[in-house]
Amino acid sequence: MSFYYGVDIGGTTVKLGRFREDGTLLEKWELPTRLGENGKYILDDIAASILSKTVEAGGSPSQIQGVGMGIPGPILPDGCMEVGVNVGMRHAYPARELSERLGLPLVRCENDANVAALGEAWKGGGAGFSSIFLFTLGTGVGGGAVRDGRILSGSHGIAGEIGHTTVNLTETEACNCGNRGCLEQYASATGLVRVAQRALAASQAPSLLRDIKNLTAKDVMDAAKEGDSLAGEAAAVMGRYLAWAMSWVSHILDPEAFVIGGGVSAAGEFLLGLMREEYEKRTPMLSRKAELRLATLGNEAGIYGAVRLVLEP
Amino acid sequence: MSFYYGVDIGGTTVKLGRFREDGTLLEKWELPTRLGENGKYILDDIAASILSKTVEAGGSPSQIQGVGMGIPGPILPDGCMEVGVNVGMRHAYPARELSERLGLPLVRCENDANVAALGEAWKGGGAGFSSIFLFTLGTGVGGGAVRDGRILSGSHGIAGEIGHTTVNLTETEACNCGNRGCLEQYASATGLVRVAQRALAASQAPSLLRDIKNLTAKDVMDAAKEGDSLAGEAAAVMGRYLAWAMSWVSHILDPEAFVIGGGVSAAGEFLLGLMREEYEKRTPMLSRKAELRLATLGNEAGIYGAVRLVLEP
């Protein structure tokens, strides 16, 4: 019996999955993310949990064949995480450190957005395409590129970090990254709400959104679908900037398909519809356009992609 | 004795080089580009020229080991050039067609800008870096990405076509591609002249450029270096848009270095200086920035990159 694990480390929980060699998910569970000591507790907890799950399932530690991890933040080509703000790591080597705890040579680690892209490319909305670019529209905007089953990772660990490309040189509010006008300020869940709130404040136009306290991205998308014009304009801004970013990715990487995931992608075909026309307009050189698909793995994309790191041929 | 050839097909001339297996350029020459018959004459001329050069050099056709070609236009992954405007090809398979003429299995063909990037990555300004992105600033703006010695070619043949990314949503003049606000409209030789001429027409400010007939990009760059403020502003516009495009490439591909080539790159360090600050500002997530280098192979980049296609390990 062989044991393979995929691990998706987040700022509040660690998601884990046990897989068969053929990529079948056998069980999944979560741990709380214990911060502190430069990530020591996170890796201790993951190692202990993997060992105990292996034994519970009737195996022994020597039957663990590989563990893949996704982790939020840039990972350098040598495996170093210089700064992982959400997981409290600095100059850490998470793959090497977990490998030592498990006495296991095959531990691999990549940026979480890239790992999610690998998961979607393998088993999700990107399955069947030779190359994809995933946009993850959540609290922030993440991205990752996969070609021929492999993550396109960068020289400095920021390949796919599309959320912090500048799309608006005239923005006055600052992004979390310190810059102004990042894609994330318009196309994330928080960005969509921000744009809608600004529009609400700037006009007296009637809107379904005026009665909602604690406005969410879903509220904006739902109202837009119902024909609310203020919500529709906020959604259109999101769609236009996303489409523009897609056109850059096409001109630089030229993937076969785009896959759209993250919480905001629950808006489904309506969201894709907001992007399609502008994307086509911005890619006149592209006689055959990239396909546009929704992600299908939800928050399992990370564990699928992570285990794929150690199941690659 | 083994014969390797690199061929760089342009709209007016075809550049050819004969190489040793170790990549040493032994001789180079040019042919006029004979248009017509869907590229038939071009490939006839190349085949005849390669055969005669081989015999002249004391070899026989059976000693030709490989021919690589760069060709202007998108090449699909199956080798099809759907439309190559400058070389008059439509639904052509240039590599296969040259292979048939020469009775040689190893003929490869890629887009010319990607091939130039491969040349610079191998023997030029990008040598020593594991991944580069080349900007070619000539009549248009070309681009190409190389990682671990291989071209990153796209699914629809437009990877690296950075010249037709939109950088200005408010541009009123049209680009050759039909869109408005493409990078090429600001950062090519013709784009730089266009921006300077618009500035000259829009103001009465004194400028060295006012006395020059048939203004060239070199005139604008030279005047900018001498402190001419109108020329300096045109050059700054070019630098800012290029830097912005570099920041997209960093967030999407994250190359180790950028290499700047093409006629406008003769402006040297002055040009790089126009780009550096804006690039750093637009990449706050990038703790270590990509290096910025000038191309060194001039118009031999194409033949070097082309032969590299058939010398790859």
Chai-1 contact restraints between the chains, C-beta under 6 A:
chainA,res_idxA,chainB,res_idxB,connection_type,confidence,min_distance_angstrom,max_distance_angstrom,comment,restraint_id
A,E82,B,S287,contact,1.0,0.0,6.0,A-B,restraint_1
A,S131,B,S155,contact,1.0,0.0,6.0,A-B,restraint_2
A,G154,B,D254,contact,1.0,0.0,6.0,A-B,restraint_3
A,S155,B,S131,contact,1.0,0.0,6.0,A-B,restraint_4
A,S155,B,D254,contact,1.0,0.0,6.0,A-B,restraint_5
A,S155,B,E256,contact,1.0,0.0,6.0,A-B,restraint_6
A,H156,B,D254,contact,1.0,0.0,6.0,A-B,restraint_7
A,H156,B,L286,contact,1.0,0.0,6.0,A-B,restraint_8
A,H156,B,R288,contact,1.0,0.0,6.0,A-B,restraint_9
A,I158,B,D254,contact,1.0,0.0,6.0,A-B,restraint_10
A,I158,B,M285,contact,1.0,0.0,6.0,A-B,restraint_11
A,I158,B,L286,contact,1.0,0.0,6.0,A-B,restraint_12
A,A159,B,L253,contact,1.0,0.0,6.0,A-B,restraint_13
A,A159,B,D254,contact,1.0,0.0,6.0,A-B,restraint_14
A,E161,B,H251,contact,1.0,0.0,6.0,A-B,restraint_15
A,E161,B,M285,contact,1.0,0.0,6.0,A-B,restraint_16
A,I162,B,H251,contact,1.0,0.0,6.0,A-B,restraint_17
A,H164,B,M285,contact,1.0,0.0,6.0,A-B,restraint_18
A,T165,B,W248,contact,1.0,0.0,6.0,A-B,restraint_19
A,T165,B,H251,contact,1.0,0.0,6.0,A-B,restraint_20
A,T166,B,R282,contact,1.0,0.0,6.0,A-B,restraint_21
A,C177,B,P284,contact,1.0,0.0,6.0,A-B,restraint_22
A,C177,B,M285,contact,1.0,0.0,6.0,A-B,restraint_23
A,G178,B,P284,contact,1.0,0.0,6.0,A-B,restraint_24
A,N179,B,P284,contact,1.0,0.0,6.0,A-B,restraint_25
A,W248,B,T165,contact,1.0,0.0,6.0,A-B,restraint_26
A,W248,B,W248,contact,1.0,0.0,6.0,A-B,restraint_27
A,V249,B,I252,contact,1.0,0.0,6.0,A-B,restraint_28
A,H251,B,E161,contact,1.0,0.0,6.0,A-B,restraint_29
A,H251,B,I162,contact,1.0,0.0,6.0,A-B,restraint_30
A,H251,B,T165,contact,1.0,0.0,6.0,A-B,restraint_31
A,I252,B,V249,contact,1.0,0.0,6.0,A-B,restraint_32
A,I252,B,I252,contact,1.0,0.0,6.0,A-B,restraint_33
A,L253,B,A159,contact,1.0,0.0,6.0,A-B,restraint_34
A,D254,B,G154,contact,1.0,0.0,6.0,A-B,restraint_35
A,D254,B,S155,contact,1.0,0.0,6.0,A-B,restraint_36
A,D254,B,H156,contact,1.0,0.0,6.0,A-B,restraint_37
A,D254,B,I158,contact,1.0,0.0,6.0,A-B,restraint_38
A,D254,B,A159,contact,1.0,0.0,6.0,A-B,restraint_39
A,E256,B,S155,contact,1.0,0.0,6.0,A-B,restraint_40
A,R282,B,T166,contact,1.0,0.0,6.0,A-B,restraint_41
A,P284,B,C177,contact,1.0,0.0,6.0,A-B,restraint_42
A,P284,B,G178,contact,1.0,0.0,6.0,A-B,restraint_43
A,P284,B,N179,contact,1.0,0.0,6.0,A-B,restraint_44
A,M285,B,I158,contact,1.0,0.0,6.0,A-B,restraint_45
A,M285,B,E161,contact,1.0,0.0,6.0,A-B,restraint_46
A,M285,B,H164,contact,1.0,0.0,6.0,A-B,restraint_47
A,M285,B,C177,contact,1.0,0.0,6.0,A-B,restraint_48
A,L286,B,H156,contact,1.0,0.0,6.0,A-B,restraint_49
A,L286,B,I158,contact,1.0,0.0,6.0,A-B,restraint_50
A,S287,B,E82,contact,1.0,0.0,6.0,A-B,restraint_51
A,R288,B,H156,contact,1.0,0.0,6.0,A-B,restraint_52
